[in-house]
Amino acid sequence: MLTAEQIIATQKSNIETLFGLTAKAFEGVEKLVELNLQVAKAALSEAADTTQAALTAKDPQELLALQTALMQPAAEKAAAYSRHLYDIATATTAELTKSAEATASDAQKKFTSLVDTAVKNAPAGSENVVALVKTTVAAANNAYESVHKASKQAVEAAEANFQALTSTAVKATAATKAKRTA
């Protein structure tokens, strides 16, 4: 049976975890806002420069050359933005996952301890039920580990695919630019 002190300690721990997770989430949002502000400032400055250059173009060919020259950097900037965005999301998710894993591990240990205590105090003749409970807990732990490993593998595969896609997009833009200037 749980005591009042145990319940209070658990609630205190849960509140601390909640505030920790909230702080991590806000850190991610702050990084995202900072990134977007940097991108907006750079875009505004580049738009002013591009507009000025377009207004001073002497003929349509010069304007076309200006447009072509802007294509490669725009694709690279979009890819860089995507990478930064992905890095922020990945870092924030990693922090939240780490905290969730620690909380789950702690809960798992407490539950196992509770089961062990219950098993020790089980009445005589309940060996079959005790064995069933132990088997069920072990199966649940194994299932959790399997899902956890599969999730990590899926995240790693998604990250590799994202990096490959970004690289391919930048290379394709460079190839297109090279064809236009040739």
Secondary structure, 3 states (H helix, E strand, C coil): CCCHHHHHHHHHHHHHHHHHHHHHHHHHHHHHHHHHHHHHHHHHHHHHHHHHHHHCCCCHHHHHHHHHHHHHHHHHHHHHHHHHHHHHHHHHHHHHHHHHHHHHHHHHHHHHHHHHHHHHCCCCCCHHHHHHHHHHHHHHHHHHHHHHHHHHHHHHHHHHHHHHHHHHHHHHHHHHHHHHHC
